[in-house]
């Protein structure tokens, strides 16, 4: 089949953040040419997988890792290669590049914009020096201000800012300051992620040794709801659990994931989904490069989702969004549904069930209760 949504995983980073469990490759010097050549080689194994005959992909997302560590010219070549797999007149509706604030320079931003990047997702995470140092981030608190100004001046039309909430007390979080600084940037989109403790990360090891205590559930809930209040009052639409957008400026690529559309993943550890089969590439950069340069498929494994699995996944993903899911896709009516409505964790709008912000705090439990038959199974 062909894919209208393409993700490229660029694994390189200067250093690993304390919470990061992604497949990354820490490099002082990024192998620019080798990476672009590897993606080109993987594309050859995919042949006509990208782009219907009438045009190119609708969205391209360059994620990582730290895509902004690639030289701007390498980003240009990569995008040209992806955009011309089908009709070379096709221009994606959205091209997103993840960037660290310290990598945004006038030359880089200008080249990105000319290459077609119209949306940059800035990994700000916090505006507090103590938090940034604790996370092992490389930028200073004012880097985001400089980056947004440069992106606007050089023609990038949409800017998204990432924040992390639910930090342990050891990081000395100050949510009020972070939200104030975000609004001062006047971004088009904000992603607010909850810190999770993954066992293999430095944070996971600190936690296991008792050196860091995770944020209590009560504080996380308060921060989530306060963030919702501040950003929606400022005019943002809380359209997915972790995402806020100005009207009309939702992330189109990520919305494809949440609505169950097919997507193609390129690069180490990248996942693909064709509507029934999910597959994923080998994770490590060196192994991935070896596979594709030798002309072998980079896919490490795949799984075929059953009809029941697809229904469960669509219900869970749908409940993450403000649109919710059709009632006929849930176990409805049910005692779990009645309770969710009585507690104001959910509401029925027409023939759909939508979760409230309070409900999103209980997403896993509610989704499980509304999609699993009584008695499990």
Phi, psi and omega in degrees: 000171175253157185238136179261353181230123187235129176246136175239122179267117178253107197276355192279140177218155175288323181203163180266127175291155188296336185259358192279125176243014181283164175281098181235164176232110180285120183222134173287323177238122183277131179284077188305300185296321181295322180293312179301319179295324179293317177296320177300319179294320178295321177301322180295324178288335179275340181054245188268027185294331182262137166080115172299162181302334184271001180171174181276187179296152179284322180223147172230135180232120176261106185238182184190205021060195180229087181304329182290355173284341173290142175301145180306323180294327177291322175299317179301311181296321180298314181291321178299319179297318182287321184288336186257019176290334177245225176297119187288358172275347184292131177238124181303152176289335183206130172234116183253139175236125172281137182216146169274143184306323184289346180271352185275108176239162178304317180296315180296311183298321178297316179294318178302313182297317179294331179283350178113356178293118179244004181212125177242129178257111185270125178277074183282309177070316178196161176249012185254128183304319182294321180291315180299318178295318179298322180286344188072033174280155186263350186258163177265168185299335183268357183297325181295320178300314180296319183295315181297318179300316180295316181299317178297315183295329185265005169098011173282121193279335182227134180236128175247147181237132176262137173232157174238132175243175180075032180282150177291161180300331180300336180273353181055059182290152177218085186298320182302316179296317180298316180293321177298317180292323177300310182296328178295334178284340183053055180285167177273340188205146177224131173250128183237107185257145175272132179298128175244147181260108178262135189302325188274357183273163173305320179298319179298321179290320177299317181297317181296329180271001179077017181276337180224132176260126177300157177298136178296152182304323183296319180290320177301315180299317180297319179293320178299312182290324177294320177298316177302313182298312184294313185286321178291325175298328180278003175103004178275147175266123176275088192263350176207156187320312187253008190227139180231143180216150166296153181308128178083003186238033173297156176285113184289320182296309181296328177297331177297322177298312187290340179258011172077019180281160181287147177211154179246131177251132178240147179102169182299134178071359184294141178259150175230156179212127182254010182107339179223319184254131172251134179226162180214145182279162173303145193275321189277138183305312183297317179292319178300311181301316180300318180298306189287325179295328178278001179082012180267153177295134181280352183293126179274319182199168179208164176218142176264122181275131177288168177302320179294318179297320179296318179296317180296318181293318180295323177294314181297313180296320180296322179291343174288341187255162181292338178285336181070204184224156175297143180299329181287356174263006182238167170281097190216136356287162180202160178296324179296320178293318178300318181292318181301321179288317180298324180276359183063033172271344182210163177213150177261129177234104185066238180256022183235152174251129179237142175271147173274171174305321176298324178291323179299330176295342181242026188308308185300315182293317181292315180299319179297317182293329184267357180237353181254128178300154178305135181090359180084196178087000000 
